[in-house]
Amino acid sequence: MILYYHPLSSYCWKVLIALYENAIMFEPKMLDDPATAQAWLTLWPLGKFPLLRDEARGNTVAEASIIIEYLGQHCPGPFRPIPQDEGAALEVRLMDRLFDNYVMTPVQALVGDRIRPEGVPRDPYGADQARATLKKAYAVLEERMRARRWAAGEEFTLADCAAAPSLFYADRIEPMRRGFPALSAYMERVEARESFARVLREKEPVWHMFPFANG
């Protein structure tokens, strides 16, 4: 297994959590090396990461949620990303979409606005809309997760692989811990879980590159 990734990408963190949960052996390849980047683009010309290359099966797997499901099928372990129960599985997939579409998407918009090249005007209206979306998402997630230990219920799933990085980044841009006690308690639990704690430790050498690292 080869994972093409960037150490600050929330979607790469999403896959890393799943890999670490089941102690799956893989070769990480950062995209700062030109040869690695070229190999990645040859496999996936759309130029998005993370990307998993399963050499043993001859498969190239794109998109974080699909990669995690693929790992669940071919590298099973105690962590089950998708429950067997159909209703529970739908809830996991819904929560995965909520975190990706309504937390990480506005976060990416705000990061993109912050790092615009010199001479390119910022988009204050778009930034305000992104922050408004985050606040709405916090309220919806607070209510939905109020009685849950993990993002979709009592078991750690794909939904948590999405929740942990998206909420971690969002909280640095639009703080939520004081106003949303259920989300705050969830973040304390998930940051203490070894799979995500490892991701957070590994980001430290490059964390200064995140434009909101210092607020």
Protein Blocks (a to p, Z undefined) as FASTA:
>chain_A
ZZdddfkbmklmmmmmmmmmnopacddddfkbfklmmmmmmmmmnopacddddfknopac
ehjklmmmmmmmmmgcfbdfbafblklmmmmmmmmmmmmmmmmmmmmmmmmmmmgcehia
cdfklmmmmmmmmmmmmmmmmmmmmmpmblnlmbdcfklmmmmmmmmmmmmmmccklmmm
klmmmmmmmmmpmklmmmmmmmmmmmmmpmklnZZ
